[in-house]
Amino acid sequence: MVDFALVALIAVIAAYAGGVAAIVRLRPAGPARALFEGAVAAAGVAASFALMLVLARVWLPGTIIVAALLAGGVLYGTLRRDLGPARAGGLAAGGGLLIGASFLFVSYLAVMALIGAAGVYLALRLRLRTRPALLVMAGALGTLLATSAGVFALALSSM
């Protein structure tokens, strides 16, 4: 049985991803198209977590692999336009490995931290240049992963 708190957290992170997608696409795509793309992004995030939850019941190492691949895909899609395919691919591979390794310690919170940091980057890219937005994204990812480790440790100590 999946914990209600995890389902609520997945719903919040999916809504966050959809909201960021809608805000980022509002000016270039128009309001109706931006809302549609935001809904698609939210559904994609929710479906990705559903896939990981189902796979975790069957084959846990597969869940870690899927989490790393999804993280790499999210990073590549987020960074490709600003950095180009080669540099975005390298960062996506490194980020996927980082999230895959972090998944071993903080489970689904690692993927949620990446989605949070990618949303920060996309929102900042509306106002800032690439380099400062990347630095803030890296800081946000590190902070969110550290916070996830703290929350996970606290949850385990209270069991």
C-alpha positions as CSV (number, residue, x, y, z in Angstrom):
1,M,0.0,0.0,0.0
2,V,1.3,3.4,-0.9
3,D,1.5,5.9,1.9
4,F,-1.0,8.8,1.6
5,A,1.7,11.3,2.4
6,L,3.7,10.1,-0.6
7,V,0.7,10.4,-2.9
8,A,0.0,13.9,-1.6
9,L,3.7,14.9,-2.2
10,I,3.6,13.5,-5.7
11,A,0.4,15.5,-6.4
12,V,2.1,18.6,-5.1
13,I,5.3,18.1,-7.2
14,A,3.2,17.3,-10.3
15,A,1.1,20.5,-9.8
16,Y,4.4,22.5,-9.3
17,A,5.8,21.1,-12.5
18,G,2.6,21.9,-14.4
19,G,2.6,25.4,-12.9
20,V,6.2,26.1,-13.9
21,A,5.6,24.7,-17.4
22,A,2.6,27.0,-17.8
23,I,4.4,30.1,-16.6
24,V,7.4,29.5,-18.8
25,R,5.3,28.8,-21.9
26,L,2.8,31.6,-21.2
27,R,4.4,34.3,-23.3
28,P,5.6,32.2,-26.3
29,A,2.6,29.9,-26.6
30,G,-0.3,32.0,-25.3
31,P,-2.6,31.3,-22.3
32,A,-4.6,28.3,-23.7
33,R,-1.6,26.5,-25.1
34,A,0.4,27.2,-21.9
35,L,-2.3,25.7,-19.7
36,F,-2.5,22.7,-21.9
37,E,1.3,22.2,-21.8
38,G,1.3,22.7,-18.0
39,A,-1.4,20.0,-17.7
40,V,0.6,17.6,-19.9
41,A,3.7,18.3,-17.8
42,A,1.8,17.6,-14.6
43,A,0.4,14.4,-16.0
44,G,3.8,13.3,-17.2
45,V,5.3,13.8,-13.7
46,A,2.5,12.0,-12.0
47,A,2.8,9.1,-14.6
48,S,6.5,8.9,-14.0
49,F,6.1,8.5,-10.3
50,A,3.3,6.0,-10.8
51,L,5.7,4.0,-13.1
52,M,8.4,4.1,-10.4
53,L,6.0,3.0,-7.6
54,V,4.7,0.1,-9.7
55,L,8.3,-0.9,-10.7
56,A,9.4,-0.7,-7.0
57,R,7.1,-3.6,-6.2
58,V,8.5,-5.8,-8.9
59,W,12.2,-4.9,-9.2
60,L,13.8,-2.2,-7.0
61,P,17.1,-1.9,-9.0
62,G,14.9,-1.1,-12.0
63,T,13.3,1.7,-10.1
64,I,16.7,3.2,-9.5
65,I,17.6,2.9,-13.1
66,V,14.3,4.4,-14.2
67,A,14.8,7.3,-11.7
68,A,18.2,8.0,-13.1
69,L,17.0,7.8,-16.7
70,L,14.0,10.1,-16.0
71,A,16.3,12.6,-14.2
72,G,18.7,12.6,-17.1
73,G,15.8,13.2,-19.5
74,V,14.4,16.0,-17.4
75,L,17.8,17.7,-17.2
76,Y,18.5,17.3,-20.9
77,G,15.1,18.7,-21.9
78,T,15.6,21.6,-19.5
79,L,19.1,22.5,-20.5
80,R,19.3,21.6,-24.2
81,R,18.0,25.0,-25.6
82,D,20.4,27.0,-23.5
83,L,23.6,24.9,-23.5
84,G,23.3,22.9,-26.8
85,P,23.0,19.2,-27.2
86,A,26.5,18.2,-26.3
87,R,26.9,20.1,-23.0
88,A,23.3,19.4,-22.0
89,G,23.9,15.7,-22.6
90,G,27.0,15.7,-20.4
91,L,25.3,17.5,-17.6
92,A,22.2,15.3,-18.0
93,A,24.3,12.2,-17.7
94,G,26.1,13.5,-14.6
95,G,22.8,14.6,-13.0
96,G,21.1,11.3,-13.8
97,L,24.0,9.5,-12.0
98,L,23.7,11.9,-9.0
99,I,19.9,11.4,-8.7
100,G,20.3,7.6,-9.2
101,A,22.9,7.5,-6.3
102,S,20.8,9.8,-4.2
103,F,17.8,7.6,-4.8
104,L,19.5,4.9,-2.8
105,F,19.5,7.2,0.3
106,V,16.4,9.3,0.0
107,S,14.2,7.4,-2.4
108,Y,11.6,9.4,-4.4
109,L,12.7,12.6,-2.7
110,A,15.8,12.8,-4.9
111,V,13.6,12.9,-8.0
112,M,11.4,15.5,-6.4
113,A,14.4,17.6,-5.5
114,L,15.5,17.5,-9.2
115,I,12.1,18.6,-10.4
116,G,12.1,21.5,-7.9
117,A,15.6,22.6,-9.0
118,A,14.7,22.4,-12.7
119,G,11.6,24.5,-12.0
120,V,13.8,27.1,-10.3
121,Y,16.1,27.1,-13.3
122,L,13.3,27.5,-15.8
123,A,11.6,30.3,-13.9
124,L,14.9,32.1,-13.4
125,R,15.8,31.8,-17.1
126,L,12.9,34.1,-17.8
127,R,14.8,37.0,-16.1
128,L,18.5,35.9,-15.8
129,R,21.2,34.7,-18.1
130,T,22.1,31.1,-18.3
131,R,25.2,31.0,-16.0
132,P,23.5,32.6,-12.9
133,A,20.4,30.5,-13.4
134,L,22.6,27.3,-13.6
135,L,24.4,28.3,-10.4
136,V,21.2,28.9,-8.6
137,M,19.8,25.6,-9.9
138,A,22.9,23.7,-8.7
139,G,22.6,25.3,-5.3
140,A,18.9,24.6,-5.1
141,L,19.5,20.9,-6.1
142,G,22.2,20.6,-3.4
143,T,20.0,22.2,-0.8
144,L,17.0,20.2,-1.7
145,L,19.0,16.9,-1.7
146,A,20.5,17.8,1.7
147,T,17.0,18.7,3.1
148,S,15.7,15.4,1.7
149,A,18.4,13.5,3.5
150,G,17.5,15.3,6.7
151,V,13.8,14.6,6.3
152,F,14.4,11.0,5.4
153,A,16.7,10.5,8.4
154,L,14.2,12.2,10.7
155,A,11.4,9.9,9.4
156,L,13.5,6.8,9.9
157,S,14.5,7.8,13.4
158,S,10.8,8.3,14.4
159,M,9.8,4.8,13.2
